[in-house]
Amino acid sequence: MLKTPALSLGLLSSTLLLTSCQGTLLSGQDSKDTAVVMPDTTAVATLKHTDLSYYHWQLISVKDGSGYPVTVLDDIKQQVALDFGQSPGDSWVSFGVGCNRMGGSYSLNSNVLVVTTVASTEMMCEPKINDAERLLAQLMQGSSQLSYKKDAAPLLTQTTANGHSLVWQGAQTAEARYKQHPDIVFWRVDHHKPPCPDGSTKTCLKVRPVIYDDKGIKTGEGPWSLFVGDIEGYTHDSTVNTVLRLKRFVVDPVDVKGKQFVYVLDAVVESAIADTP
């Protein structure tokens, strides 16, 4: 069975093997690019943790202290992501460029972000992605100054101690949209989608619950059932069996009697190529 490791944000420091990120600061710049066009926004004087954690952040610009683009990251900025979260007694930050997931603990005081002990999962990546990961880890670790402009798609500007400037654009998280902390559930999803039980021509996901103890050890699985609905952020692959970590929100839609569940993909915990004829 071929397994592909995946990292859930909240499990970054506890359930996967981590290794410290080290390397030489890399930049590749030839000429200054045009300034990022900023929407009409309102600056926030003092940032709160929720200003950071209520959004998924995507890189839209990165420049060195002289204002030149840092091409090793700027060329792949559409896949450079940043997330913040909190758990009892800890605030954590998680980031990546499309291969390994990196992160560490952080503190926020007077708009100064301090990230300590950046660590990473250990998947093999393409050489240019390795370079981007090393640079991003170095830019994130340590102290940096933040400024925040609030808008429907807010902008977060991060200025590092060596003068690099990273501009991130935010997209609201599911927690912020549904205004609640979700339950976390794990589902095994079969590669084959059988017909839905309503007699239509539609197909449904074949799923079964997977149970883990508080140490992350799998203790059992429930019966198979058909799921009539959608999982936000999930795209089914008919050649792969997966185990998904899902966020489950309770909603009370006005057009449906009773409360309903909304499922949002948090992470792919396991994936394996299916044995098909």
C-alpha positions as CSV (number, residue, x, y, z in Angstrom):
1,M,0.0,0.0,0.0
2,L,1.4,3.4,-1.0
3,K,0.7,6.0,1.7
4,T,1.1,9.7,1.3
5,P,1.7,11.6,4.6
6,A,-0.4,14.6,5.1
7,L,-0.4,17.2,7.9
8,S,-3.4,18.5,9.8
9,L,-2.7,22.0,11.2
10,G,-3.6,21.1,14.7
11,L,-1.5,18.0,14.7
12,L,1.7,19.7,13.4
13,S,3.7,19.5,16.6
14,S,2.3,16.3,18.2
15,T,1.5,13.5,15.7
16,L,4.1,13.6,13.0
17,L,7.9,13.4,12.9
18,L,9.3,16.9,12.7
19,T,12.8,18.1,12.0
20,S,14.3,21.6,12.3
21,C,14.6,23.6,9.2
22,Q,18.0,25.0,8.3
23,G,19.6,26.4,5.3
24,T,21.1,29.4,3.5
25,L,18.8,32.4,2.9
26,L,18.0,32.3,-0.8
27,S,16.8,35.0,-3.1
28,G,16.8,35.4,-6.8
29,Q,16.0,38.9,-8.0
30,D,16.7,40.7,-11.3
31,S,14.5,43.8,-11.3
32,K,11.9,45.5,-9.2
33,D,8.4,44.6,-10.2
34,T,5.4,46.8,-10.0
35,A,3.8,47.6,-6.7
36,V,0.9,45.4,-5.4
37,V,-2.4,47.2,-5.9
38,M,-4.1,47.5,-2.6
39,P,-7.9,47.7,-2.3
40,D,-9.6,50.5,-0.3
41,T,-9.1,49.1,3.2
42,T,-9.2,50.1,6.8
43,A,-5.9,49.7,8.8
44,V,-6.2,47.9,12.1
45,A,-4.1,49.6,14.9
46,T,-3.6,46.5,17.1
47,L,-3.9,43.0,15.8
48,K,-5.7,40.3,17.8
49,H,-5.1,36.6,17.5
50,T,-8.5,36.2,15.8
51,D,-7.5,38.7,13.1
52,L,-5.0,36.0,12.1
53,S,-6.7,32.7,12.9
54,Y,-10.0,33.5,11.2
55,Y,-8.4,33.5,7.8
56,H,-6.4,31.2,5.5
57,W,-3.5,33.4,4.1
58,Q,-2.1,33.1,0.6
59,L,1.1,34.9,-0.4
60,I,0.6,37.6,-3.1
61,S,4.0,39.4,-2.9
62,V,7.5,38.9,-1.4
63,K,10.3,41.4,-1.8
64,D,13.8,41.8,-0.2
65,G,14.9,44.8,1.7
66,S,15.8,46.7,-1.5
67,G,12.3,46.2,-2.9
68,Y,13.2,43.5,-5.4
69,P,11.0,40.4,-5.8
70,V,12.3,37.2,-4.2
71,T,11.7,34.9,-7.2
72,V,12.2,31.6,-5.4
73,L,8.9,32.3,-3.5
74,D,7.3,34.9,-5.8
75,D,7.2,32.5,-8.8
76,I,5.1,30.0,-6.8
77,K,3.2,32.5,-4.6
78,Q,-0.2,31.0,-5.5
79,Q,0.7,27.9,-3.5
80,V,2.4,29.5,-0.6
81,A,0.0,29.3,2.4
82,L,-0.1,30.5,6.0
83,D,-2.4,29.6,8.9
84,F,-2.7,30.5,12.5
85,G,-4.4,28.6,15.3
86,Q,-4.8,28.3,19.1
87,S,-5.1,25.4,21.4
88,P,-5.1,25.4,25.2
89,G,-1.9,26.9,26.4
90,D,-0.4,27.4,22.9
91,S,-0.7,29.5,19.8
92,W,0.7,28.0,16.6
93,V,1.4,28.9,13.0
94,S,1.6,26.6,10.0
95,F,2.9,27.3,6.5
96,G,4.1,25.6,3.4
97,V,4.8,25.9,-0.4
98,G,2.9,22.8,-1.6
99,C,5.0,19.9,-0.3
100,N,6.0,19.7,3.4
101,R,4.0,21.5,6.1
102,M,6.1,23.6,8.5
103,G,5.3,25.5,11.7
104,G,5.9,26.4,15.3
105,S,4.6,28.2,18.3
106,Y,4.1,32.0,18.1
107,S,3.4,35.0,20.2
108,L,1.8,38.3,19.2
109,N,2.4,41.5,21.1
110,S,1.9,45.1,19.8
111,N,1.8,43.7,16.2
112,V,5.2,42.0,16.6
113,L,5.0,38.3,15.6
114,V,7.6,36.0,17.1
115,V,7.8,32.4,15.8
116,T,9.9,29.9,17.6
117,T,11.5,26.6,16.7
118,V,10.2,26.1,13.1
119,A,9.9,22.4,12.3
120,S,8.7,20.4,9.3
121,T,7.3,17.1,8.0
122,E,9.8,15.1,6.0
123,M,8.4,14.4,2.5
124,M,10.7,14.4,-0.6
125,C,10.1,17.5,-2.8
126,E,11.4,18.9,-6.0
127,P,14.7,20.8,-5.6
128,K,13.1,24.2,-6.3
129,I,10.4,23.5,-3.7
130,N,13.2,22.5,-1.2
131,D,14.8,25.9,-1.8
132,A,11.5,27.7,-1.3
133,E,10.8,25.7,1.9
134,R,14.2,26.6,3.4
135,L,13.7,30.3,2.6
136,L,10.1,30.5,3.9
137,A,11.2,28.7,7.1
138,Q,13.9,31.3,7.7
139,L,11.7,34.2,6.9
140,M,9.0,33.0,9.3
141,Q,11.2,32.1,12.2
142,G,12.1,34.8,14.7
143,S,10.6,38.3,14.9
144,S,8.7,40.3,12.3
145,Q,6.4,43.3,12.3
146,L,2.8,42.9,11.1
147,S,0.3,45.4,9.6
148,Y,-3.2,44.5,8.8
149,K,-5.8,46.1,6.5
150,K,-9.3,44.9,7.0
151,D,-11.5,44.2,4.0
152,A,-13.6,41.3,2.6
153,A,-10.3,39.9,1.5
154,P,-7.9,41.4,4.2
155,L,-4.2,42.0,3.6
156,L,-1.5,41.1,6.1
157,T,1.9,42.7,5.6
158,Q,4.9,41.0,7.3
159,T,8.2,42.7,7.6
160,T,11.1,40.5,8.8
161,A,14.1,41.6,10.8
162,N,16.3,41.6,7.7
163,G,13.8,43.8,5.8
164,H,12.0,41.3,3.6
165,S,8.3,42.1,3.0
166,L,5.7,39.4,2.6
167,V,2.1,40.4,1.7
168,W,-0.6,37.8,2.4
169,Q,-4.3,37.9,1.4
170,G,-6.8,36.3,3.6
171,A,-9.8,34.0,2.9
172,Q,-12.2,33.4,5.7
173,T,-12.0,30.1,7.5
174,A,-15.0,27.8,8.0
175,E,-14.8,28.5,11.8
176,A,-15.3,32.2,11.1
177,R,-18.1,31.6,8.5
178,Y,-20.1,29.2,10.8
179,K,-19.1,31.1,14.0
180,Q,-18.3,27.9,16.0
181,H,-15.6,25.4,16.8
182,P,-16.2,22.2,14.9
183,D,-16.2,18.6,16.0
184,I,-13.3,16.6,14.4
185,V,-14.2,13.3,12.7
186,F,-12.2,10.9,10.6
187,W,-13.7,9.1,7.6
188,R,-12.3,6.3,5.4
189,V,-13.5,7.0,1.8
190,D,-13.6,4.2,-0.7
191,H,-12.5,4.9,-4.3
192,H,-15.7,3.5,-5.7
193,K,-18.9,5.6,-5.6
194,P,-22.0,3.5,-5.6
195,P,-25.4,4.8,-6.7
196,C,-27.1,6.9,-4.1
197,P,-30.0,5.3,-2.2
198,D,-32.6,7.8,-3.5
199,G,-33.1,5.9,-6.8
200,S,-31.6,8.7,-8.8
201,T,-28.7,8.4,-11.3
202,K,-26.3,10.2,-8.8
203,T,-23.5,8.4,-7.1
204,C,-22.5,8.9,-3.4
205,L,-19.4,8.6,-1.3
206,K,-18.9,5.2,0.4
207,V,-17.6,6.1,3.9
208,R,-16.9,4.6,7.3
209,P,-15.8,6.3,10.5
210,V,-12.3,5.8,11.7
211,I,-11.7,6.0,15.5
212,Y,-8.4,7.3,17.0
213,D,-7.6,7.6,20.7
214,D,-6.2,10.8,22.3
215,K,-2.7,9.8,21.3
216,G,-3.5,9.5,17.7
217,I,-3.5,5.7,17.6
218,K,-6.2,4.1,15.4
219,T,-8.5,1.9,17.6
220,G,-11.2,0.8,15.2
221,E,-13.5,1.5,12.3
222,G,-17.3,1.7,12.0
223,P,-19.6,0.2,9.3
224,W,-19.7,1.4,5.7
225,S,-22.5,3.8,4.7
226,L,-23.4,6.0,1.8
227,F,-22.9,9.8,2.3
228,V,-25.5,11.9,0.5
229,G,-23.9,15.4,0.4
230,D,-20.7,17.2,-0.2
231,I,-17.4,17.7,1.7
232,E,-16.1,21.3,1.3
233,G,-12.6,21.3,-0.2
234,Y,-12.6,17.6,-1.2
235,T,-12.3,16.3,-4.7
236,H,-12.9,12.6,-5.1
237,D,-10.4,10.5,-7.0
238,S,-11.8,7.2,-8.2
239,T,-8.4,5.5,-8.2
240,V,-7.5,6.3,-4.5
241,N,-8.7,5.2,-1.1
242,T,-8.3,7.8,1.6
243,V,-8.8,8.6,5.2
244,L,-9.9,12.2,5.7
245,R,-9.8,14.4,8.8
246,L,-13.0,16.5,8.7
247,K,-14.4,19.5,10.5
248,R,-18.1,19.0,11.3
249,F,-20.2,22.0,11.8
250,V,-23.9,22.1,12.9
251,V,-26.1,24.5,10.9
252,D,-29.8,25.2,11.1
253,P,-30.9,26.2,7.5
254,V,-34.2,28.0,7.2
255,D,-35.3,25.8,4.3
256,V,-34.7,22.4,6.0
257,K,-36.4,21.1,9.1
258,G,-34.0,20.4,11.9
259,K,-30.3,20.9,12.3
260,Q,-27.9,19.7,9.6
261,F,-24.2,18.9,9.5
262,V,-21.7,20.6,7.2
263,Y,-18.4,18.8,6.6
264,V,-15.2,20.6,5.7
265,L,-11.9,18.9,4.7
266,D,-9.1,19.5,7.2
267,A,-6.5,17.1,6.0
268,V,-5.9,13.8,4.1
269,V,-4.5,11.5,6.7
270,E,-3.9,8.5,4.5
271,S,-4.1,7.8,0.8
272,A,-3.5,4.5,-1.1
273,I,-3.8,3.5,-4.8
274,A,-6.9,1.3,-5.0
275,D,-6.7,-2.3,-6.2
276,T,-8.9,-2.1,-9.3
277,P,-9.4,-4.7,-12.1
